């Protein structure tokens, strides 16, 4: 899922959410925030993950 680099997201370059590549990581690896997504993108990601996990 594409996340465009616009002031609202805070990203420098267009990025992608790879819903099919869910991983667990240690919270110590989360050093700083790279950007943010709005509720619409969050809802889309949630829907895709629910679909993938229901198979």
N, C-alpha and C positions, 0 to 999 in steps of 0.2 A: 504494500500500500504506500503510495507516494505522499511525502510530506514536503511541501514546497518551502524554499528558503525565502520567507517573507518576514517583515518586522514582527508580526504576530507570533510566529514560531520561535524567533530568536536564532534561527539556523543560518549559517554562512553559505551552505550549499544544500541543494535538494537532497533529502534522505529518504530511506525506505524502511517501513516496518515489515519485518519478515515473520509473519504470524506462524508460519510452519516451523520455525526454528526457536521454539521456546526452550530456555535454559534457566537453571537456577545458578545464581552466583552469590558469592559472599558480599555482604553490604560494604565491606572495606574497599572493594573495587570501585565503588561509586564515589569517585573523587569530586567531580563537579558536574553540574547540569549543562547539557549541550543545547537543549532547546525544550520546547513544550508543544503540546497539541491541545486542541480545543475539545469540547464535549462531543462534537459530531464525529471527529476522527476516533476518539476513544470509544464511542459506541460502535463504530464500524469495525474496529479491531476486536472488540469484545464479541461481536456477532460472528466474525470469521473464526475466532478461537473456539467459541461454543460449537460451531459447525464441525470444526476439525476434531474436537474431542468427543463428539457424539458418534463418530464412525466406529 
